[in-house]
Amino acid sequence: MPAMPMDAASPDARPTSTSPTRFAYLGPEGTFAEAALSRAVGDSAPRSPRPTVAAALAAVRAGEVDAALVPFENSIEGSVPATMDGLADGAPLLITREVFLEPTFVLAGRPGTTLADVRSVASHPHALAQTARWLAAHLPTLSPQSETSTAGSAEAVAAGRYDAAVCAPIAARRYGLVPIAEDIADHRGAVTRFVLVAPPGPLPEPTGNDKTSLVAVVADRTGALLDVLREFAARGISLTRIESRPTRERRWVYSFSLDCEGHVAEARVGETLAALHRVCDDVRFLGSYPRADERENRPVSDDATDAAFTDADEWLSKVRAGAL
């Protein structure tokens, strides 16, 4: 796979190949996903929108693009099920980078539309949830309609299907709409996390401030989740996210989508994944990559460092060899 271009200002920028890397993103044009992709790789790389998360991931698996940028979770509304399920099922894909974006919402309509003219409004479910109080206060008689993306709702308004859309300012401009009201989010500082996904290949090098993602499938038995959590706790690894999802093939068998601090190249993280492979029905590694925020990994206890693991391995080798 060609090397993926990074921001020139990014500390983990890498050389690009002679032919530009091709990207897909959750479209249509003007979505927050497109804005996040621009933040990750700049504006010059070839890109194409896809109508759904599943379509964007399918484009990577089919080789139509080299990577896809899709939403993963929101700090207010939680994870995006389509992305979680799309990474857990199908041919393996790896997260190579995460991007945080603080979305700014406007209520946009066709030129000349006022708030009193709005009889219908649409947006992506996460956007509607993040602006629910504002909509209830200013448009109390309306039932907002769900669309597959914020930009798709703006496009639908431009086509006359709705009077207004909750969308990004870039989407309003892209589809010839004008803001009826600006900055309508209920919670200031909400962040959406996007991930850049590519086919399996060489992992980003450890930076000392990394995150590892995986999916663990466990059977319906007492203590199954405890067995998973114990492997992380025993090695001093902090989980930053854990969520359960039903598997589609077997009833009452669940998968756990997890993020933890650290890189699989580190002994303690690698040992944990190996232990999970032993105690779980299945483990899917989703990648180790630099964290988008600047927080340092939490301090590791003295008995859970890579050096402690090396010392323990050397001690065990001496025991087995009768050298103690």
Order of alpha helices (4+ residues) and beta strands (2+ residues): beta-alpha-beta-alpha-beta-beta-alpha-beta-beta-beta-alpha-alpha-beta-alpha-beta-alpha-beta-beta-beta-alpha-beta-beta-alpha-beta-alpha
